[in-house]
């Protein structure tokens, strides 16, 4: 139901503290060269920036300067789509001695994110756990990132622990829980099949971030937990408030009405939304509307949308259903016409049955000769032969009866 999207961002811009460290800890000549590289990066001249970096005399660089150069190099490789070389550069930067905590944190975070991006979850977990041990880095956001890595590894219990820690600490500070954090927590509960807890989290999502998708997910959970009354009340409330707009959700509600044996409500909803254009008048939607009207015992209203669907369909199968509806409505002429359209379009699963329906319509109109010929066609198919022969006997008896009058 939920998919957690990790926004992967590698930042080359230093924090304020890192900027001060760069001024204090860097040779003026090196700082000038790095600024020139930064200008090339800003201009998206990555090859030029790499040439400048690789032209530096790295044997004369301090450990901190080397780490900074490798950090920039990793960023460039990542921008060029070479994640493997980016990772190698970042690891080289991390291997330098006596790095300030701010740079260590940035490198650990970057490597953790790279591991997530490459679905190397154990690698990501290692760096993210190390990140939490750095002073001031045991932050809720970093805990959630670690939880995401455990989620990717399918260690859902470990993911649950990290995400709950993050949310508890965030709430303790009076912060509103982030939408994607709650979404990830709901996804964890889904994987653990703890649907009661998932419902509670989804309720919080819907209340805190009142989006259509969250309410529909909550409605789906009520249904899964067997609380159809609350499910129906929720979606009806959403409709009354004008919260529903997507075609997918409107059709889901129509299907929910059908499942709750409320075909009339489904038909009214579908008809209104088809007229408004919010639901596309395609074969599937028109068939659903016809099914709803038929379920509401309105055969007269079930026929037009199904006939429209039949015109749009690629084969003649829908016309067969149209013919049956006309039979139910005692409209023999249109029933026969619909079977002709079905045969014209072709690709029928049971052609013999179509000839049988056409013969029945013709017989109801007392067109005995045409009916007999049609039933003879139906008798050529194994599935319909027995019924066709019975109808042929009926037609013969009716012809004899009329002739005797």
N, C-alpha and C positions, 0 to 999 in steps of 0.2 A: 504493500500500500504506500509506503513511504520510501523515498530514496533520498539519502543525505548527500548533498552536493558540497564537496569541499572546495572552497574558493582558494586556489593556490596562488599566492602572491609572494614573489621574491623581491625584497626591498634592497636596493643598493644605497638609497639615501640613508645616511647615518642619523641616529637619534642625537638629541642635543648633547648628551654626555659623551657620545662617541665622537662627535665633532670636536669637542674640546680636547679629548684624548688625541685626536688626529693632529691637532695643532701642536700640542705639547710633545707628543711622542714621535713626530716625524721630522726628518731632515727637510729643510726648506726646498731643496732641489727635488726631492722625491715628491713632496706635496705639490709642487708645480707640475711635475710630470703627470701625477694622478688627476689633477684638475684638467689638464689637456685631454687625457683619456676620457674624462667625464663629458667634456664638450663633444667629443666624437660619438660617445654613446647617446647623448641627447639628440644628435643629428642622425642616429640609427646607422652610423658608419661602424658597424661591429668589426669588420675586417681591419679597418684602420686602427680601431681601438686595440685590437689584439696585437697588431704590429708594434704599436707603441709600447704595450706592456712587455712584449717579448724582447723588445730592444733595450729594456732596462738592464743594468748590470746588477743582477740579483745577489751576487756574492758580496756586494757592499751594503745590502739592505739589512736592517735589524729584523729580529723575529716578528715584531709587530708590523713593520712595513711589509715584510714578505706575506704575512697573513692578509693584510689589506689588499695587496696586489692579487693574490690568489682568490680572494673573495670577489673582487671585480671580474676577474677572469672567469670564475664560475658563473657569474651572472650573464656574461656575454655568451658563453657556450649554451646556457639555458635558452637565451633569446634566439639562438641559432638552431634550436631544436636538438642539441646534442646533450641529452640528460646524463649520459655516462661520463663524458668529459667534465661536465659541470660538477657532478658528484666528486670526481677525482680532485678537482681544484678545491672544492670546499673542504674535502677531507685533508688536503694538504695544508690548508689554512688552519684547520683545527689542530693539526699536529704541531704547530709552532708553540714555543715555550713562552710562559709568563704573559699570556694574553689577558686583557682586562675582562671582567665578568660580562660587560655589555657585549663585547665581540663574541665571547664564548656562547652567550645566550643566542645571539643572532645566528651563529653558525649551527648550533644544535637545532634550533627551530627550522632553519632552512633545510638541513639534511633530513630532519623528520618529515617535513613536507615533501621533499623529493622522494623519500621512501613511500609515502602514501600515494603520490602520483604514479609511481611505478608499481604499486601494489606489492611492494616488498615490506610487508607489515612488521615482521620481526625487526628488520633494520630500523624502521620508523620508530617502533616502540623503544628500542635501545636508546636512540638519540633523545626522544621525548622524555623518557624517564630520567636521563642524565640532565636534561634541561630543568626538570623540577628541583634538582638538588642545588642549582645555582641560586644564590641569594636573590630574593624578590621575584623569582620566576615561577613559584608554585601558585600560578594564577588560575582562575576558573577557565579562561580561554585555552590555556595550555593543557589543562585537565581534559577538556572536551576534545581537543585534538588527539590526545592519547586515547581517549575513549573511542574516537573514530578509527584509530589504528586497530584497537582490539575488535571493534565491530567488523572491520575488513577481514581480520583474521578469523572471524566467526567465534571468538571467545566472548560471548554475549554477557556472561556473568561479570567478567572483568570490565567490559565496556560499561555495564550498568553502574558498577561501583564508582568509576571515574566521573561519569556524567552526573550522578547524584551528588557527589562531592562538590562539583562545579556549581550546580544549581543551588545547593544549600548555602554555599559561601556567597554566591551572588545575591540570593534573597536576604541573607543576613546583613548585607550592606545596603539593603533597600532598593536594589536594582531590579528592574523588570526582567524576567527570564527571556533570553533571546529566542526568537522564533525557531531558528535552525537547531538550537540546543534541545528544545522541547520536541522538535520533529525527530531528532536522532534518538531521544529517549523513547518516544513512541515506537520507533522502528525496532529498538532493542526489545521492548515488551512484546512486539509482534513476533519477533524471532523466538522469544522464550514462550510464546503462546499464552502469555499472561494478559488476556484480553480485558479483564476487569481493570487492571492498572493502565493498560493502553487507552481504555475509554476515559479514565480520569485525566490522563495527560492530554488526550485529544480535546476533552472538554475545556481544559485550561487554555489550550491553543486557540480554540474557537472563541473563547471569551476575551482573551488577551489580544489576539490578532484575528478579528472577525472577518475572515475571508471565506468565500464560498466553498473552497476545497476542504477547509477544516470542518465546516459544518456537514458537508457531505460525508467525510470520513467518519464523523461522529455518528451520523445517521446509519451508516453501514455497520458500525460497531454495535449499535443498538439492535440492529437486525440479526447480527451474528450471535449476540447474546440472548436472542429470543424475546427481546422487548419491542415487538412490532408496534405496539400502541405508542410508545414514546418515539420510535423511529418515524412513524407517520405524522405524529404531532409536530415533530421538529421540522420536517420538510414542508409541511403545510404552513407553518409559521414563517419559514424562510420565504416561501412564495408570497405570502401576504405582505411581507416587509420588502419585497422586491429585491431580495438578495440573490436570487437565482437568475442566471443569464446564459450560461453555456449550454449548447445543444446536448452535449453528453449528459449533463446533470438533469436536464429537463426530461430526456428520454428515460433516464434511470428512475425518475419519479413516476413516470407513466407506467413503467414496468412494475414499480412497487405497488401502485394502485391495482394493477392486474393481479399481482401476487396476493393482495389483500382482498380479492374478490370485489373490487370496486371498479368495474370496467367503464361505467358511465363517467366517473371522474377522470379516468385515463383518457377517454375519448374527447371529453370537453377540453382538457388540457392540451392534448395533441392537436386538435383542430385549431384552437386559438393560436398555438405557437407556430403551426404550419402557415397559418394566415399571416402572422406577424413576420415570418421569415427567420425567426430565431432557430427553428428546426427546418432543415433542408427537406424539400419534398422529393426525397429519393425513394427507391424501391422499398428499403427496409422500414422507413418511417411511415410510408403510406400503407404498407402491410400491417404495421402495428396499429395504426388508426382503424383500419378495417376490422382487425381482430377485436379491438376494444368495442366498436359499435355492435359487432356481432354478439359479443359477450353481454352487451346491454340489451339484447333482444331487439336491436334496430337493424334488421337486415337491409331495409331500404337505404340507410345511411352507410352501411358497411360496403355496399357495392361500388359507389363512385370512386373512393380512394383506391380500392383494389383494382378497378379497371384502369385507373391512371397508372398504378404500379405495373400492371401488365403491359402497358404500352412502352414503359421504360425498360422492362426486363429484357435480357438478351435471349431468353428462350421462351417457350410457350407454357411453362409450368404454371405461372400465375394466372394465365387465362383459363386453365383447367379449374382453378379455385373460383374464378369469376363465374364460370358456367355452373358450378355447384350452387353458388349463392343465388343465381337466377332461377335455378330449379326450386330452391327453398322459397323464393318469392313468387312461384308459379308463373314466371315470365319465360314461356317456352321459346319464343322467337329469339330473345336475346341469349338464352342458354345455348341454342343451336349456333348462333353467330359467334359466341365466345369460343366454342369448340373449334369452329372453322379457323378462328384467329390462332388458337393454340396449335393446330395442325400446320398452319402456314408458317409460324415461327419455328416449330420443330424442336428438336433436342429434348424429347419427352421421355420421362422415365417409364411410362406405361401407356403406350399409344393405343393399345386395345381398349383401355378404360375410357379414353377420350371418345373413340368411336361409339362406345357403349352409351356414354352420356348424351352424345348427339342423337343417337337413335331413340333414347328415352324422350328427349325433347320433341322430336319429330312425331313419335307415337302419341304424345299428349296432344299434339295438334291434329291427330287423325290423318297424318300424311303417311299412310300405310306403305305405299310403294317405296318412298324415300327411306322410311324407317327400316323396311326389310332389307334394302340394299346396304344401309349403314350397319345394321346388326350383322349382316354377312361379313362385312369388313372386320367387325369386332371379333367374330368367330375365328378369324385367321390367327389370332394371338392366344397363346396357351392360357395366360392369366385370366382372360375375359371370355374364353370360348364357352364355358358352361352357362354363364349368365346370358350370353348372347343367344345361345340356342333356346333358352327358356323364353326370351323376349321374341325370338322368331316364331315360336309356337303361339305366343300370345297374339302377335300381329296377324298370323294366319287365321286364328280363331275369330278375331275381330273382323277381318275382311270377309270371312264366311258368314258371320252374323249379319253384317251390313248387307251383304248380297242377298241374304234370305228375307230381308225386310220388304 
